[in-house]
């Protein structure tokens, strides 16, 4: 695995040290923040692809319209045996 060293200093370093959980080292915290940002970007891209899918798929739009109009507050009636 390739490793990279990144120099963090000044106000950014102070802010990272101030906000990191005590249980984590600064390196572990920065890795976690970077992972979270990568995941956030992937989820945003997936959301954009889904919006395009819904826009281009009449069947999916119809299903979502049915779901939006469903009464979720009232319990369904029980069938008699």
N, C-alpha and C positions, 0 to 999 in steps of 0.2 A: 504494500500500500504506500502511496506517495504521501508525504507529509509536507505541510506548508506552514511557515511561520509568518504571522502577521503582526506588525507592530501597532499597538494601540496605546495612545498616550493622551495627555491633557484632559480636557473636559469629558471626552468620550470614555476614557479609562475611569475617571471618577464616577461617572454616571453608571457604568457597568458594575463597578465595585459596590456602589450604593444600592443597586436594584437586585443584585444576584442573591439567591437564597444562601444562607450561611452554610448549608450542607454541601454546596457545590463549590468546586474550585472555579476560578475565573475562566480557565480553559474549558471546563465542562459546561459552564453557563453559556459561553459564547457559542460552543457547538450546538447546544440545545436551541438557542435563539436562531441560529442559522438554519437548523433542521426545520424549525417551526416556520420560518419564512419560505423555505423551499416548498414545504407542504401547503402553505397558504397560496402560493402561486399556482401549484398544481391543481388545487381545489378551485381556484378562480378560473383557470383554463377549462376545467371539466364543466363548471357551471356555464361558461360561454358556449361550449359544445352542446350542452343539453338544451340551452335556449334555442340554438340553431336547429337542433333536432325537433323540438316541439314546434317551432315556426314552420318547418318543412314537412311535418307529419300530421295530416288531418286526423288520422285515427288517434294519435296520442293527444292532440288538442281536444278531441271529443271526449276521450276518457277523462282527461283532467277537468273538463267542464262538468261532467257527471259527478266527479269526486267533489268539486267545489260546491255543487248544489245539494250534496247529500246531507241529510239531517243526522249529525253526529251527537246531538244533545239528547235525543230521545232513544231510550233503550229499544232494541228490536223486539217485536212480539214473538212470544214462544209458540212453536207449533205443537199442536196436540197430537199425542200418539194414538 
